[in-house]
Amino acid sequence: MRPDPSIKVIQVKVKPNARVSALEEQSPGVWLAQLKSPPIDGKANEELIALVAKQFACRKSAVSIKSGASGRMKLVRIETAD
């Protein structure tokens, strides 16, 4: 069984409490997310999901955090409509 090309998993290093929100690719498959939100009550994770959805032009419901929800390094799963 081949991997589904419409599903992408990226590794994201998160920096909460940044001055501006930004998502930039540092190397293939590894991204740095600077988030304005503090890491309280899942606010930073919500902002990360919105930022990733905007970057990859997909719905927020198509983005999920696979692992690392409470850490700085996260695996984010994106379902794109390819």
C-alpha positions in Angstrom: 0.0 0.0 0.0 1.5 3.3 -1.1 1.3 6.4 1.1 -1.6 8.8 0.4 -0.1 11.8 -1.5 -2.9 14.0 -0.2 -1.7 13.6 3.4 1.4 15.4 4.4 3.2 15.3 7.8 5.5 18.1 8.7 7.7 18.7 11.8 7.1 22.1 13.5 9.2 23.8 16.1 7.0 26.2 18.0 8.0 29.5 19.6 5.1 30.9 21.6 4.7 34.5 22.8 6.4 35.9 19.6 5.8 39.5 18.5 4.4 38.4 15.1 2.8 35.2 13.9 4.9 33.5 11.2 5.4 30.0 9.7 8.6 29.4 7.7 10.2 26.3 6.3 13.8 25.8 7.6 14.6 22.7 5.7 12.4 20.2 3.7 9.6 19.0 6.0 10.9 21.0 9.0 9.1 24.3 9.9 9.5 27.1 12.5 6.2 28.6 13.8 6.3 31.8 15.7 3.1 32.3 17.5 1.7 35.3 19.3 -0.4 33.2 21.6 0.8 31.9 24.9 1.0 28.1 25.5 -2.1 28.3 27.8 -5.4 26.4 27.3 -4.4 25.2 23.8 -4.3 28.8 22.4 -0.9 28.3 20.8 -2.0 25.0 19.2 -5.2 26.7 17.8 -3.1 29.5 16.3 -0.6 26.9 14.9 -3.5 25.0 13.2 -4.9 28.2 11.7 -1.4 29.2 10.5 -0.7 25.8 8.9 -4.1 25.8 7.2 -3.5 29.2 5.7 0.0 28.3 4.5 -1.1 25.1 2.8 -4.5 26.5 1.6 -6.7 24.0 3.3 -9.4 24.0 5.9 -8.5 24.1 9.6 -10.4 20.8 10.1 -7.8 19.2 7.7 -4.9 20.1 10.0 -4.3 18.1 13.2 -1.4 17.7 15.7 -0.3 14.1 15.6 2.2 14.3 18.4 3.8 16.8 20.7 0.7 18.8 21.5 2.2 19.9 24.8 5.8 20.2 23.6 7.8 22.6 21.4 8.4 20.0 18.6 5.2 18.9 17.0 4.2 16.5 14.2 1.4 18.2 12.2 -0.7 16.2 9.7 -2.2 18.0 6.8 -4.8 16.7 4.4 -4.6 18.6 1.2 -7.1 18.4 -1.6 -4.7 17.2 -4.4 
